Structure formats: structure tokens, C-alpha cells
Amino acid sequence: MLPSQHEELARDEITSISKSYDTKTRVQSSPRLVFVESKVSWKKIASRSTFSRYSGEILDTFEDSSQIDLSITKPESFVCRTINLSSKKIGTSLERQVGGILKKKWDSQVSLSNPHLTVYVIVTDDKKYLGIADNIVTPVHPIKSVKHPHEIDMKLGRCVVNLSQLNEGKTLCDPFCGTGTILLEAESMGINAIGIDYDKIMCKITSKNLAANGFRSRVINSQYNKMLDFKDEIDGIVTDLPYGISSRSSIPPQRLVKDFLSIIPKRKKLVMVYKKGLEVEEMNKAKKYEIYRHKSLTRVIGVLS
Ligand SMILES: C[S@@+](CC[C@H](N)C(=O)[O-])C[C@H]1O[C@@H](n2cnc3c(N)ncnc32)[C@H](O)[C@@H]1O
């Protein structure tokens, strides 16, 4: 299930993760829901995705609760939860009805706080779905020992890595790495990372943050175009450019965006975070998502393949 805020971003993040493992992934969408049919398990997707609210396996649809027949191994304990995405109020009666049917069928304990199985009854205006999750999977973020005002939060860092469709064993470059948020999230998901920053202090911060996690991503104190030395090694570029407010920029930020885009090696996926207003023509073809931070900063995530 997707959050109401950033729904499109959340949907595309899940689709990107799944496609990075299985290009034949089939995705169906309905408001606040995304259904993924893929070789990759839902737990793998849930362990990476930052914006999904609830994840699990859809087993069936039903119209009437009397039709419910969950043919799975009886759990030791369970809880039934309703997710109402319909335009009507439904109260708790459906949840209690379904819970009662399953209790009778399984004779398992009902555990509200620590169930072995959560049964989701998802109600939309068109359909009622029955889903299960045998544990709640949430992403584990790396430690950030040194912070800085211009950093992006770990959640956004992970999301942009996910949008790059890279997975374990691939290599990403962040040529404006700052405190290393993107490198940390990448390495925590098994993606090799190379960071570059022209500011020596930022490189030191990144190195400390990597060391705090026992990570080994490379950090290079240089201008962004140093990434060209690694162009045969890297599979994608994921980065967050200076905004011209608290983050320092070697040249005016808009010119930097333009110059940077002019040297992106061909056939490399690019996921770029920049300040709204720094748009350049080269990003016209990108898929874009906006994230409001405060009145003087809305970030844009642009994805170019
Ligand atoms: C918005 S910050 C990146 C923040 C980072 N995502 C984080 O979470 O900490 C942009 C970074 O670009 C660096 N930078 C500015 N001009 C640069 C250039 N020409 N080449 C490389 N790095 C540069 C700045 O030092 C700054 O650390």
C-alpha cells in the first residue's frame, strides 16, 4: 500500500526495485495500491523500498466474507487488519467478520501485538482483496555519524538509489557526495559506490560516515568530472547537486547543472536531485518528482535513462 503523499514516487520506486531484479515484472496499479508480479519476493522489495506503507502477498479477492477460504498453513497466531481505501466508511465489522471466519477455520490464537501472520483485508471501491504478511519488513538504514545541514535524509537517499534500478554488485557514482548519504544507502543494499566532492571537509565527513558502518565505498576529493575516469566501471549516476543555499557550489548552481549534464556518459542511468527552479532544457525528457521541503526549497528528482 502506498502513502497518499508522494504516491507516484512510491509506486515508481517499487516498480524500479522489482525491475532491477526481473525485467519482466508486471505492475498493476489502483489508487494507493501497486500490485507487482515478479520473480523477486515481496520481502526483498519491502526491505529496500522507503515509501511503501504496508507490503505483503495478495492471495485472493472476495465479494462476500462467506466466500473467504485462505488455503494456507495454519499460523500459530494471527491478526486481521482492514485497510479501507474506498470512499465509504466501513468500521470494524468486516475485520471482525473475517477474523471470526479465520479463527474458526484455523483455531489459532489472535495476537494484536505480535502475530505470526497479519491478514490484510483491503477494501477499494471496486474490489476487496485478501493479503497476508508473515512479518513486517522495513528497510534498515545505515548509521550517519556526522551530519551537515545540506544533506538529504536517508529515506530520500535510498529512494533515489532505488530509482536507478541498480542492485547488488552494480556500481554507482555520486559526483557531489557531500556527507555520503547516497553512498551509504547504496552500499547498505550491496551496491558498490564511488563518491566525489570538491570540498575536502565533505570527503572527510563521508569517509567517517562510511567507516562508522564498516563500508568500503571510495571517496575522491575532486571536481565532479573526475567521474569520467570511472565511466567504464559505473552502471549509473545518482547524485544531489548543490542548491546554492547552504550547500556550496563551485560555480552558479544552474550552470553547474548544465555543465554536469553535458558530460554524462552515454547509456548510464541518471537520477539527479536538484533545486526546483534550476531546470535546464536537458532535463525536459526526464521523469520528475517534486518534494517540498520548506518555503525556499522544493527538491526535484529527475530520472533519465
Ligand atoms: C547538496 S550537496 C550534496 C549533499 C549530499 N547528498 C548529502 O546528503 O550530504 C552538494 C555537494 O556538491 C559539492 N560540490 C559543489 N561543487 C562541486 C563540484 N564542482 N564538484 C564536486 N563537488 C561539488 C559540495 O561540496 C556539496 O557537498
The ligand as an SDF file (V2000), in Angstrom:
LIG
                    3D

 27 29  0  0  0  0  0  0  0  0999 V2000
   23.6270   19.2250   -1.9860 C   0  0  0  0  0  0  0  0  0  0  0  0
   25.2380   18.8080   -1.5110 S   0  0  0  0  0  0  0  0  0  0  0  0
   25.1740   17.0510   -1.5030 C   0  0  0  0  0  0  0  0  0  0  0  0
   24.5800   16.5660   -0.2330 C   0  0  0  0  0  0  0  0  0  0  0  0
   24.5970   15.0630   -0.1200 C   0  0  0  0  0  0  0  0  0  0  0  0
   23.6000   14.4540   -0.9400 N   0  0  0  0  0  0  0  0  0  0  0  0
   24.3850   14.6550    1.3380 C   0  0  0  0  0  0  0  0  0  0  0  0
   23.3610   14.0060    1.6440 O   0  0  0  0  0  0  0  0  0  0  0  0
   25.1930   15.0100    2.1700 O   0  0  0  0  0  0  0  0  0  0  0  0
   26.2100   19.1330   -2.9230 C   0  0  0  0  0  0  0  0  0  0  0  0
   27.7090   18.8640   -2.7660 C   0  0  0  0  0  0  0  0  0  0  0  0
   28.3430   19.2080   -4.0010 O   0  0  0  0  0  0  0  0  0  0  0  0
   29.6670   19.6200   -3.6980 C   0  0  0  0  0  0  0  0  0  0  0  0
   30.1600   20.3490   -4.8870 N   0  0  0  0  0  0  0  0  0  0  0  0
   29.8760   21.6220   -5.2770 C   0  0  0  0  0  0  0  0  0  0  0  0
   30.5100   21.9100   -6.4430 N   0  0  0  0  0  0  0  0  0  0  0  0
   31.1870   20.7850   -6.8000 C   0  0  0  0  0  0  0  0  0  0  0  0
   31.9900   20.4180   -7.9140 C   0  0  0  0  0  0  0  0  0  0  0  0
   32.2440   21.2800   -8.8870 N   0  0  0  0  0  0  0  0  0  0  0  0
   32.4780   19.1620   -7.9930 N   0  0  0  0  0  0  0  0  0  0  0  0
   32.2630   18.2700   -6.9890 C   0  0  0  0  0  0  0  0  0  0  0  0
   31.5200   18.5630   -5.8920 N   0  0  0  0  0  0  0  0  0  0  0  0
   30.9780   19.7880   -5.8070 C   0  0  0  0  0  0  0  0  0  0  0  0
   29.5060   20.4400   -2.4260 C   0  0  0  0  0  0  0  0  0  0  0  0
   30.7110   20.4740   -1.7200 O   0  0  0  0  0  0  0  0  0  0  0  0
   28.3960   19.6730   -1.6970 C   0  0  0  0  0  0  0  0  0  0  0  0
   28.9570   18.8060   -0.7410 O   0  0  0  0  0  0  0  0  0  0  0  0
  1  2  1  0
  2  3  1  0
  2 10  1  0
  3  4  1  0
  4  5  1  0
  5  6  1  0
  5  7  1  0
  7  8  2  0
  7  9  1  0
 10 11  1  0
 11 12  1  0
 11 26  1  0
 12 13  1  0
 13 14  1  0
 13 24  1  0
 14 15  1  0
 14 23  1  0
 15 16  2  0
 16 17  1  0
 17 18  1  0
 17 23  2  0
 18 19  1  0
 18 20  2  0
 20 21  1  0
 21 22  2  0
 22 23  1  0
 24 25  1  0
 24 26  1  0
 26 27  1  0
M  CHG  2   2   1   9  -1
M  END
$$$$
